[in-house]
Amino acid sequence: MDVPIHTGADEFSTGMLLRDHDHEGKFLAVCISCTLGPGSVLEAETNAIHRGLCWLQSLPFRNVLVESDSLLTVRGIHHTQANWLVISLIAAEGFSILD
């Protein structure tokens, strides 16, 4: 998943790529979405993970590994302090989709 954000823009895009881990990264599917409203990198990256998990729910794949280049977002998902609450809630909702 990746999210390009442009300074001053009133929207951001999310790109998600699904590839097969067992067959040398063979391309399986792609999804692109656009979200209106300005957002921080943290909000956009968290939104991308959530959207990706929602997208995966509609596909027949299981045992999915989510990768992100945003260490801040990954830390936010795993953090338990209150200032990370919104990020944790968004991510938890996305992960519950896969249960």
PEPE-V392620 format. One record per residue. RES is the residue in one small letter. PSI is psi as a letter, one per 40 degrees, with the letter a starting at -180 (999 if undefined). Layout:
BEGIN
res:RES psi:PSI
res:RES psi:PSI
END
This chain:
BEGIN
res:m psi:i
res:d psi:i
res:v psi:h
res:p psi:h
res:i psi:h
res:h psi:h
res:t psi:h
res:g psi:e
res:a psi:i
res:d psi:f
res:e psi:i
res:f psi:i
res:s psi:i
res:t psi:h
res:g psi:h
res:m psi:h
res:l psi:h
res:l psi:h
res:r psi:i
res:d psi:h
res:h psi:d
res:d psi:e
res:h psi:f
res:e psi:f
res:g psi:f
res:k psi:h
res:f psi:h
res:l psi:d
res:a psi:i
res:v psi:i
res:c psi:h
res:i psi:h
res:s psi:i
res:c psi:h
res:t psi:h
res:l psi:i
res:g psi:i
res:p psi:i
res:g psi:i
res:s psi:i
res:v psi:d
res:l psi:d
res:e psi:d
res:a psi:d
res:e psi:d
res:t psi:d
res:n psi:d
res:a psi:d
res:i psi:d
res:h psi:d
res:r psi:d
res:g psi:d
res:l psi:d
res:c psi:d
res:w psi:d
res:l psi:d
res:q psi:d
res:s psi:e
res:l psi:i
res:p psi:e
res:f psi:i
res:r psi:i
res:n psi:f
res:v psi:h
res:l psi:h
res:v psi:h
res:e psi:i
res:s psi:i
res:d psi:e
res:s psi:g
res:l psi:d
res:l psi:d
res:t psi:d
res:v psi:d
res:r psi:d
res:g psi:d
res:i psi:d
res:h psi:e
res:h psi:i
res:t psi:e
res:q psi:i
res:a psi:d
res:n psi:e
res:w psi:e
res:l psi:d
res:v psi:d
res:i psi:d
res:s psi:d
res:l psi:d
res:i psi:d
res:a psi:d
res:a psi:d
res:e psi:d
res:g psi:d
res:f psi:d
res:s psi:d
res:i psi:d
res:l psi:e
res:d psi:999
END
